[in-house]
Amino acid sequence: MSSRRSRSSRQTGASTISEDQINDLVLQLHRLLPELGNNNRRSGKVSASKVLQETCTYIRNLNKEVDDLSERLSHLLESTDSAQAALIRSLLM
Protein backbone atom coordinates (compact mmCIF):
# COMPACT_ATOMS: atom_id res chain seq x y z
CA MET A 1 0.00 0.00 0.00
CA SER A 2 1.35 3.42 -0.83
CA SER A 3 2.27 5.79 1.95
CA ARG A 4 -0.31 8.23 0.63
CA ARG A 5 -3.06 5.63 0.95
CA SER A 6 -1.82 4.58 4.41
CA ARG A 7 -1.86 8.15 5.62
CA SER A 8 -5.35 8.67 4.20
CA SER A 9 -6.63 5.54 5.95
CA ARG A 10 -5.19 6.64 9.27
CA GLN A 11 -6.59 10.13 8.95
CA THR A 12 -10.14 8.99 8.17
CA GLY A 13 -10.12 6.18 10.69
CA ALA A 14 -10.86 3.64 7.95
CA SER A 15 -9.96 0.08 8.77
CA THR A 16 -7.41 -1.66 6.61
CA ILE A 17 -7.97 -4.99 4.99
CA SER A 18 -5.26 -7.51 4.30
CA GLU A 19 -4.58 -9.12 0.95
CA ASP A 20 -5.64 -12.47 2.44
CA GLN A 21 -8.98 -10.98 3.48
CA ILE A 22 -9.49 -9.56 -0.01
CA ASN A 23 -8.67 -12.92 -1.56
CA ASP A 24 -11.12 -14.63 0.81
CA LEU A 25 -13.88 -12.16 -0.09
CA VAL A 26 -13.24 -12.63 -3.81
CA LEU A 27 -13.41 -16.41 -3.29
CA GLN A 28 -16.73 -16.02 -1.48
CA LEU A 29 -18.09 -13.93 -4.36
CA HIS A 30 -16.81 -16.53 -6.80
CA ARG A 31 -18.81 -19.23 -5.00
CA LEU A 32 -21.96 -17.11 -5.00
CA LEU A 33 -21.98 -16.43 -8.72
CA PRO A 34 -23.88 -19.11 -10.64
CA GLU A 35 -21.92 -18.61 -13.86
CA LEU A 36 -18.47 -18.71 -12.32
CA GLY A 37 -19.28 -21.12 -9.52
CA ASN A 38 -20.47 -23.88 -11.82
CA ASN A 39 -18.17 -23.49 -14.80
CA ASN A 40 -14.85 -23.23 -13.03
CA ARG A 41 -15.10 -25.49 -9.99
CA ARG A 42 -12.52 -27.90 -11.37
CA SER A 43 -9.88 -25.38 -12.28
CA GLY A 44 -10.75 -22.95 -9.48
CA LYS A 45 -8.63 -20.28 -11.16
CA VAL A 46 -10.47 -17.11 -12.02
CA SER A 47 -8.93 -13.68 -11.73
CA ALA A 48 -10.23 -11.30 -9.08
CA SER A 49 -11.08 -8.77 -11.79
CA LYS A 50 -13.21 -11.37 -13.60
CA VAL A 51 -15.03 -12.20 -10.36
CA LEU A 52 -15.69 -8.51 -9.68
CA GLN A 53 -16.85 -7.88 -13.26
CA GLU A 54 -19.19 -10.88 -13.12
CA THR A 55 -20.48 -9.77 -9.71
CA CYS A 56 -21.38 -6.34 -11.11
CA THR A 57 -23.10 -7.92 -14.12
CA TYR A 58 -24.99 -10.35 -11.91
CA ILE A 59 -26.19 -7.56 -9.58
CA ARG A 60 -27.30 -5.46 -12.56
CA ASN A 61 -29.25 -8.44 -13.92
CA LEU A 62 -30.86 -9.08 -10.53
CA ASN A 63 -31.89 -5.42 -10.29
CA LYS A 64 -33.41 -5.58 -13.77
CA GLU A 65 -35.26 -8.77 -12.86
CA VAL A 66 -36.64 -7.17 -9.68
CA ASP A 67 -37.81 -4.15 -11.69
CA ASP A 68 -39.46 -6.39 -14.29
CA LEU A 69 -41.19 -8.49 -11.63
CA SER A 70 -42.36 -5.36 -9.80
CA GLU A 71 -43.86 -4.03 -13.00
CA ARG A 72 -45.59 -7.35 -13.71
CA LEU A 73 -46.96 -7.41 -10.17
CA SER A 74 -48.27 -3.85 -10.54
CA HIS A 75 -50.07 -4.79 -13.74
CA LEU A 76 -51.49 -7.89 -12.07
CA LEU A 77 -52.76 -5.90 -9.10
CA GLU A 78 -54.34 -3.32 -11.43
CA SER A 79 -56.21 -6.01 -13.33
CA THR A 80 -57.39 -7.87 -10.23
CA ASP A 81 -60.50 -6.97 -8.24
CA SER A 82 -59.94 -5.02 -5.06
CA ALA A 83 -60.48 -7.95 -2.65
CA GLN A 84 -57.93 -10.13 -4.44
CA ALA A 85 -55.51 -7.21 -4.75
CA ALA A 86 -55.83 -6.53 -1.01
CA LEU A 87 -55.13 -10.19 -0.26
CA ILE A 88 -52.03 -10.19 -2.51
CA ARG A 89 -50.78 -6.95 -0.90
CA SER A 90 -51.23 -8.41 2.59
CA LEU A 91 -49.24 -11.49 1.62
CA LEU A 92 -46.41 -9.33 0.33
CA MET A 93 -46.12 -7.20 3.46
C-alpha positions as CSV (number, residue, x, y, z in Angstrom):
1,M,0.0,0.0,0.0
2,S,1.3,3.4,-0.8
3,S,2.3,5.8,1.9
4,R,-0.3,8.2,0.6
5,R,-3.1,5.6,1.0
6,S,-1.8,4.6,4.4
7,R,-1.9,8.1,5.6
8,S,-5.4,8.7,4.2
9,S,-6.6,5.5,5.9
10,R,-5.2,6.6,9.3
11,Q,-6.6,10.1,9.0
12,T,-10.1,9.0,8.2
13,G,-10.1,6.2,10.7
14,A,-10.9,3.6,7.9
15,S,-10.0,0.1,8.8
16,T,-7.4,-1.7,6.6
17,I,-8.0,-5.0,5.0
18,S,-5.3,-7.5,4.3
19,E,-4.6,-9.1,1.0
20,D,-5.6,-12.5,2.4
21,Q,-9.0,-11.0,3.5
22,I,-9.5,-9.6,0.0
23,N,-8.7,-12.9,-1.6
24,D,-11.1,-14.6,0.8
25,L,-13.9,-12.2,-0.1
26,V,-13.2,-12.6,-3.8
27,L,-13.4,-16.4,-3.3
28,Q,-16.7,-16.0,-1.5
29,L,-18.1,-13.9,-4.4
30,H,-16.8,-16.5,-6.8
31,R,-18.8,-19.2,-5.0
32,L,-22.0,-17.1,-5.0
33,L,-22.0,-16.4,-8.7
34,P,-23.9,-19.1,-10.6
35,E,-21.9,-18.6,-13.9
36,L,-18.5,-18.7,-12.3
37,G,-19.3,-21.1,-9.5
38,N,-20.5,-23.9,-11.8
39,N,-18.2,-23.5,-14.8
40,N,-14.8,-23.2,-13.0
41,R,-15.1,-25.5,-10.0
42,R,-12.5,-27.9,-11.4
43,S,-9.9,-25.4,-12.3
44,G,-10.8,-22.9,-9.5
45,K,-8.6,-20.3,-11.2
46,V,-10.5,-17.1,-12.0
47,S,-8.9,-13.7,-11.7
48,A,-10.2,-11.3,-9.1
49,S,-11.1,-8.8,-11.8
50,K,-13.2,-11.4,-13.6
51,V,-15.0,-12.2,-10.4
52,L,-15.7,-8.5,-9.7
53,Q,-16.9,-7.9,-13.3
54,E,-19.2,-10.9,-13.1
55,T,-20.5,-9.8,-9.7
56,C,-21.4,-6.3,-11.1
57,T,-23.1,-7.9,-14.1
58,Y,-25.0,-10.3,-11.9
59,I,-26.2,-7.6,-9.6
60,R,-27.3,-5.5,-12.6
61,N,-29.2,-8.4,-13.9
62,L,-30.9,-9.1,-10.5
63,N,-31.9,-5.4,-10.3
64,K,-33.4,-5.6,-13.8
65,E,-35.3,-8.8,-12.9
66,V,-36.6,-7.2,-9.7
67,D,-37.8,-4.1,-11.7
68,D,-39.5,-6.4,-14.3
69,L,-41.2,-8.5,-11.6
70,S,-42.4,-5.4,-9.8
71,E,-43.9,-4.0,-13.0
72,R,-45.6,-7.4,-13.7
73,L,-47.0,-7.4,-10.2
74,S,-48.3,-3.8,-10.5
75,H,-50.1,-4.8,-13.7
76,L,-51.5,-7.9,-12.1
77,L,-52.8,-5.9,-9.1
78,E,-54.3,-3.3,-11.4
79,S,-56.2,-6.0,-13.3
80,T,-57.4,-7.9,-10.2
81,D,-60.5,-7.0,-8.2
82,S,-59.9,-5.0,-5.1
83,A,-60.5,-7.9,-2.7
84,Q,-57.9,-10.1,-4.4
85,A,-55.5,-7.2,-4.7
86,A,-55.8,-6.5,-1.0
87,L,-55.1,-10.2,-0.3
88,I,-52.0,-10.2,-2.5
89,R,-50.8,-7.0,-0.9
90,S,-51.2,-8.4,2.6
91,L,-49.2,-11.5,1.6
92,L,-46.4,-9.3,0.3
93,M,-46.1,-7.2,3.5
